[in-house]
Every structure is written in C-alpha cells, then in structure tokens.
Amino acid sequence: MKLCFRKIFSANFAPFLHLLKMSKLSLPAFSPRIKEIKGKHYIFDASRQKFVAITPEEWVRQHFVNYLVVYRGYPQSLVANEVSIRLNNTEKRCDTVVYDRYLRPLAIAEYKAPHVELTQSVFEQVARYNMVLHVPFLMLSNGLRHICCRVDYTEGRYHFLEEIPTYEVLEGAGE
C-alpha cells in the first residue's frame, strides 16, 4: 500500500518539485498560474498576458512584480516586462519597466536568479539601460535581496533606499 501511495505521489507531483526549490524567496508568497505543456512548465505573466517558461529568474520576476502590484500599489497596466531598448546599436531588454500615467518610464528593474549575487556588474547593467530611458529609480532583485536607488541627475549620484518605494512615491519623483 505504501509503495502505491509513493508511486501516485511522485507521478502527480514530481514535475513540480523543482518549483518548490525556487519558491523560497524573501518576497510575499502568491499563487501564480502554472501549467505544463509537453513536460515543460510555464507561469502566467500578467504584464505580457501570456504563459512564459519558468526559470529561476522568471520565478523572481513574477514574485517581484506581484509584490509591486499587490503590496506597493503599482498599477498592473503600467508595469511592462521584457521591454526592448536600443543601446549602442544593439537590442537589449529591460526585465521590467514601470511607467507613469502618461507612459513615461519611472523605474527599471533587473532580476537575477536567487543563486546569483547582486554585484557591481549587475548594477552597471541596469545603469547602462538607464542611459536610454533616464528613469528616476533603479531596482535589482534576486528574490532574496532587493536593492533600489534614486538617480540624482543634478549631482550625478545614486541614493540607495531602505525599501522599495510605493507607486505614489515613485510617481511623485517623476514629476
């Protein structure tokens, strides 16, 4: 009888065991829509309105965007994922761009998998993207650690914040 139970358990849940390993983030838990197609797992991205392949970085993105929308008041319709930009004649993609109500960019967020450290080179990556978009806020997250800074264009400095600002603060700074 125990053997039979193990067989049923592993047959039903084995495909999702790797998701449980990805779920330990320092972000609020939520219940994303997940589906399996031909042995591959997909998560629903509300910003792109489609299912996308689950990777550790995507798992962080979906949790971070959920945090922005549900806990920090960011309108879902003003959060865009995988935004293409042109930097030095090369196509690049910002992981997430947050816009104001006039569709001016306010923040760029860059994500890494939980096992990837948020280093100076990761910060420089999002700073390079900002050479194109000129946003007032930059955010980084690997799901365990989150960094946000306000860009001071007058002094040419970055002011690192204690927490991720609410959308109201973000929008007020963009004016």
Secondary structure, DSSP 8 states (H G I E B T S, - for coil): -HHHHHHHHHHHHGGGHHHHHHT--SS------EEEETTEEEEEETTTTEEEE--HHHHHHHHHHHIIIIIH---GGGEEEEEEEEETTEEEEEEEEEE-TTS-EEEEEEE--TTS---HHHHHHHHHHHHHH--SEEEEE-SS-EEEEEEETTTTEEEE-SS---HHHHHHHT-
